[in-house]
Amino acid sequence: MTRGEPGRRRSRREDPEQTTVGAGRRLRLGPDEVVREDWETDRAVLVGLARNAGEVEAEEQSLEELAALAETAGAEPVARHMQVRRGPDPATYVGRGKVDAIKEDGEIFDATLIIFDDELTPAQQRNLEEAFGGRRVLDRTQLILDIFAQHATTREGKVQVELAQLRYRLPRLRGRGAMLSRLGGGIGTRGPGETILEVDRRRILERVSRLKRELESTDRTRRTKRKGRRRSGLAAVSLVGYTNAGKSSLLNVLTAAGVRVEDRLFSTLDTTVRRAELPGGRTVLLSDTVGFVRKLPHELVRAFHSTLEEGTEADLLLHVVDASAVDPLAQVDVVRKVLAEVGAGAVPEIVVWNKVDLADGADVGRLLRRMPGSVAVSVETGEGIDTLVDAVVSALDLGASELTLLVPYERGDVVHAAHAMGDVLEERHGDSGTHLRVRVPAASAARFAHFSEDDGGEPR
């Protein structure tokens, strides 16, 4: 591979169903064939745009995040450009003068990539590639899609990523120039059959339909598993938060799950569900979910909707935030916006300020005061973990029912369920069975109604 010519990682088997997209690039359409770029030789110039002077600081933080995304993908950021203008230029996103400055830096640093911090239109991308002398132009959406492609390991994850990639590419086929347009429109140009563009679009649409059917089947399986977990009566707690906030690390601390932990963005794409024992013998189900990020591509939200729905089924959300981040409150807003989009905005949450060992103590104090009920922890040192567990127990106890039960000795499974689902406040053995005074989630109270000693035979 020569410099300035970013290659493409191939799978072990070549898919016979391929289609050309653009100048010689290949889009694979076979099973398990998500597109992955080889970034190892790439040097990137990063470009951001602020709509006014008041947005500059926020956009600079977003550009800093773009640099981290580029590094996660394997590229080396070599220069950055920020422009303040009322809105994107319809043709080139940034103004002509900024285009010239970016081109100059591309030549100075021998850059192979120009990455923009927003989604570009097909026309903007094409115009910019021409203006930059053929250097490859990417937008934030393409970059995130590629990182997801690198980290997808399960069949479901690969299908979700490929579906998002195809949805992103489909409208961009039309912008690839006259060479992909329909034959016709003049004497000597008419002819039978399909052109490259039509074949590409048809194959992509067919592949999208197949992937959607596969995801629908996976969704049914996921829903069946959720129903099974709900029937078990165990409370469900879902870990959500910004990417690299420490969700997987917290899951490992609480459950010894052994989930892969890396100091990289989007290292977790697939939902992991594990059991955790709380004080008093109660068992809860903890699930780790994909992290969020600024300007999360809409295609990914659509493709990962079923995975993100884990939050909608939870009794409680643990919203993990990196307390040492430059603007942790902005990260909270990003996550809550996505949660609202998938229907989990009303689920009770505990905000967990993680990495307090790396943050200034005064800043952590301000965050705790800003959000009453939040908890400060350090997964690395163990600080605050016991406080967090107590907060989870208290949150799950809200709305719980206290029951007095008489369970026959032959129904040891009911006694075990009472210990697993709630807190056993009192337990003694009588002539006819085991007497229990328990506190269980309201949703699980009906399961024990048959054994209630309360007036009327119904739980209090």
N, C-alpha and C positions, 0 to 999 in steps of 0.2 A: 504493500500500500504506500503510495507516494504522499508527500506532504500536500495538504490542501485538498485531498480527495478522501473525505470521510467514507469508510466502507460500511458494510452492513453485515451483522452477524447472521450466519446461516444456521439452521437447525441441522441435525445429523442427516436428515433425509430431505431431499429436494422435493417440493410439492409440484406435481405436474400442472396444477391449476394456478398459473401466475398471470399477471397482467401488468403491462408497462404503464407507469404513472409519471409523467413528466419526462425530463431529459435522461432517459436510460435507467431511472429508478424502478425497482421491482416491488410490487405489492403482492405478497403471498396470500392465497385465499383458502388454503387447505386447513384441515383440523389442527389445532394446537400451533398455528403459525402466526402468532402475534409478531408485529414488526419490531425489531430491535436494532437500534443504531450502534455502531462502534465509534465511541467518542474519544478513544484513548489518545488520538493524535490531534485533537481539535483544540484550537485556541479561540476563545469567544469574546466578542465585543457586546456588552450589554446596553440596552437602550430603554429608557423609561420616559414617561410623559406625565406632567402634572397640569391639571386644568387651570390652576391659579396658584399664586404664591403661598396661600394657606395650605395647599396640599403637598408642598415640596417635601416636608419632613416625612409625611406618611409614605409618599412615593419613594423616597430614599430608603426607607425601611423595606418596602416591597422590592426594591432593586437589590438590597442586601440579601433578601430571601431568594431572589432570582439567582444570585451568585452561588448561594448554597445549593440550589437545585441543579445548577450547571455542574458544580463539583460532584454532586451525588451521581449525576449521569456520567461523569468521567471527563468532562471538559475543563479547560483551564481559563477562567476569566482573566483577560489581559487589559481591558479598558472598559470604562463606563461613560455613558452619556445621559444627561437628563435635560429635557426641554420643557419650558413652561409656555403653554399656549392654550387658547380657549378650547380647542378641541382638535382631534386628530385630522391631519390632512387626508382628504378622501383618496388621494393618489399614492402618497408615500408615508402616511401616518405622521411623520415629523416633517418640518419645513425643509425647503431645498438647501438652505445653508447648513442645517444639521446633517442632512444626507451627505453633503460634501465632507463635513468634519468626520463623520463616521467612516466614510470611505478612506479618508486619509489615515485614520488610526488603523483601519484594516490592513492597509499596505505597510504601515510602519511596523506593526506587530505580527505581520504575516498571518492574520486571523483567517480561520476557515469557516467560522460561524458568526452570524450577527443575530443575536437573540433579543426579541422585543418582549417587554413585560406586559403586554396585552395581546388579545387575540386579533390577528390581522385578517383582513378580507382577502379573498383570492387575488383580486386585482392589486392590492397593496403589496402582497408578497411577491407577485410577479414583477411589478415595477421596481421594487427594491432590489431584487436579485439582478435585474438588468443594470440598475444604477451602481451596484457594488461590483460590477464586473464578473458576475457569475458566482460570487461567494454565496454560500447557502444561507438563507434567511429562515429563521424559525420564530414562532411565537411561544408564549408561556404555555399555552394549551398543548402544543406538540411536545414541549420539553417534559411536562408532567406525564403525558401519556406514555412517553418513552420510559420514564423512570418506573411507572407502574408495570410496563411490559418487562422490564429487567427483574422486578421483584415478584411477579406473579409465579407461583409454584403449583398451586392446585388447579385442577381442571376448571373449577368454577371461576377462579381468579383469572385464568387465561381467557376464558370465554368473555368475561366482563370487560377485560381490557381490549380484546380484539373488537368487540362490538362498539366500544367507545371510539376506537381508532377508525373503524370503517364509517361510522356516522360522521366523524370529523372530516374524513377525506372525500366523502361522496359529493358534497356541494362544491368542492375545490377542483373536481375533474374538469368542470366547464371552463375554468380559468386558465387552462394549460395551453391555450393558443390554437391557431387555426389548424395545426397538424392533427388535433384530436377532434375537430368538428365534423359534422355530417358531410359526406360527399354530396354535392348538389348545389343548385343555385345558379348554374350557368351552363352554357353549351359545352359539352365535352367533359363535364364533371359528374353527370348523373350516372348511377349504376346500382346494381342490386346489392343486397347484403348489408351488413352492419359495419360501421367504422370502428376504429379502436376505442373511441369514446363510448359508443353505445355498448360494445362488448364489455368494457370495464364497468360501466354503470349497471348493466344487467347482472354480471357476476357478483358485484358487490351487494346488490339488492337481494340476490338469491342467498348469498352468504349471511347477510343480516337476518333474513327470515329464519334460516336454520339456527343461527345463534340464539335468536329470541325464543324459538321453540325449546331449545335446550335449557335456557335460563328459566323458562316457565316451568319446565319439569323439575329443575333444581329448586325453584321457589316452592313448589308443592311439597317436596321432601323436607325443605327447611321449615315450612309451616307445620307439617306433621310432627317434626321433632319439637317445635315450640309447644304444640299442644300437649305432647307427652311430658315436657318439663312443667307445664302449668298444672297438669293433672297430678304431678308429684307433690304439689303444694309448696315447693321450695320457692322462696323469694328470689327474684332475678335482679341482679345488679350489673349494670353495663358501664364499662369504662369508655369514656369519650374524651376528645380533646384535640388540640393542635398536634400536628405531626412532630415527633421527637420530643414530646412533653414528658415522656416517661411512663406511658400507660402499660406497656408490656413489662417494664421493670417492676411496677407496682403490682401487677398481676402475679409475677413470680414471687414477690415478697409475701403476698397474702395467701398464695396457694401452692407454692413450690412447683409451678406448672412447667418450668423449664422452657418457656417460650423464648425464641431467638430475640436477643436484644442487641441492637447496633446503634452507634451514634451517627445515624444517617436518616435522612428524610424518607418517609414511607417505607420503613423496613417491615412494617406489618400491613398486609393487605387482606389476609383471610381471618375471619372471625374465629377466635378460640374461646371455648366455654370450659370452665373448670369449677369444681366444688371448693368452697372455703368454709372452714369451721369457725364460728363466732363464739364468744364467751357464752356459757350456759348450754353449750352443746348444739346450738342451732346451726343448720347447714344452709348456705345460700349458694346460688349459681352466679359466678362472675364471668362476664364475657368481655373480651378485648376486641376493639373494632379499629377500622382503618382511620388514620389521622386526617385532619382537615388542614387546609392551607388557604391563604388569601387567593381570591380569584380562582377558586377550584372550578375546573372546566365543567360546564353543564353536562357534557357528554358522560363524564365520569359519575356525576351525581345520578344521572339516569341509569347508567349501567350497574352501579353499585347500590341501587335503591334497596334491593332486597337485603343486602348485607347491612346497610345502615338502619334498616327497620328493626334490627335487634334492640335499638334504643327505644323504639315505640312500644315494645313488649315488656320493657323492664319496669320493675316496681320503683327503682331508684337509679339515678345516673351519678356516677362519680366523674365529675368534670375536671380532668387533670390539666393543670396549667403550669408552664415553666415560669416560676417566679423570678428567674434571673434574666428573662428575655427583656429586650429593650422596651417593649410596650405590651405587657401581658394582658392588659385590659382590652386592647384591640384584638388579641387572639381569642379572648372570651367572646367578643362580639361576633367574630367570624364563625366560631363553632355554633353559637346559639342560632345564628342565621341559617346554617345548614340543617340543624336539628329541627327548626321550625319548618323548613322546606320538606323534610321527610315525615313530618307529623309527630315529632317527639318533643316539641317545644313546651308542652304542658306537663311532662314527666318530672316529678320532684328530683332535685339535684343537690349534691354537695360539691362545692367548688374546692378542689384540692390544689393548694399552691405547692408544687413540687420543686425540688432543687434549691431549697432555702439555704443549704450550705454554700451555694454559689452566689446568693443574692445578699444585698445590703439589708441589715436587720431593720433599719428604719423604713426601707421600702416595703419589706414584708409586713411590718406593723400597719402601714397605710393600706395595704391590700386587704388585710384582715378587717380593718375598720370599714373599708369601702364595701365589703360584702360580708355582713354579719352571718354567722353560721358556717363560714368557710373554715378550712383547716390547713395549717402549714406543716409540711412534711419534707423529709429528705429520704428518698428511697435508698440513696447511697449510704447514709449513716444510720438509718433507722429512726431518726428523730421524728416524733409526732405520729408514728404508725399506730401506737396504742390509742391515741386520741382520736384518730380517724376511725378505727374499729368501733370505739364507743359511739362516735357520731353516726355510723352506719346502723348500729343496733338501735339507737334512739329514733332514727328516721324510719326504720322499718316498724318500730313499735307504735308509731303514730297511727291511730285508727284501728289498732289491734283489739281483738276481743279476748276478754278473760273468761275462761270456762272452768266449770267443775265437772269432772268426768268420773264415771265408774266403768272401768274396762274389764271385761271378763278375762281370766287368766289365759284362756286359749287364744285371745286376740293380742298376742304380744306385738303384732305388726302395728297396731294402733298406738301402743305405748311408744314404740320406736318412732313412728311418724310424728308424735307429739314432741318428742325430743328434737327431731330433725327440723321441724317446721317452726317451732316457737321456743319460748322459755318455759320450762317446767318449774313453777314456783313452789310446789309442794307435791310430794309423792309418798303414799303410805299403802300398805297392803292390808286388806280386810278379808272377811270370810268369803265374800262373793266375787272379789276381784281387786284390781288396783285402783285406788282413789288418786286422782290427779287434779291439781289446780294449775292451769296452763294459760299462757298468753300467746295467741297465734294471730297471724295476719287475718284481717276481716275476710279476705277472699277465700281463706282456708277453713273458716269456722264451720261452714256447712258440712264439711267432711266428718266432723266429730259430733254432729247434732244427735245422732242416734244414741250416743253414750253420755249425753248431758244429764247431770243431776239437778240442773236449775229448774225453777218453776216453769211448768208448762212443757218441759222436755225440750226447750229451745235454748240455745246459747244466749248468754246475756249480751 
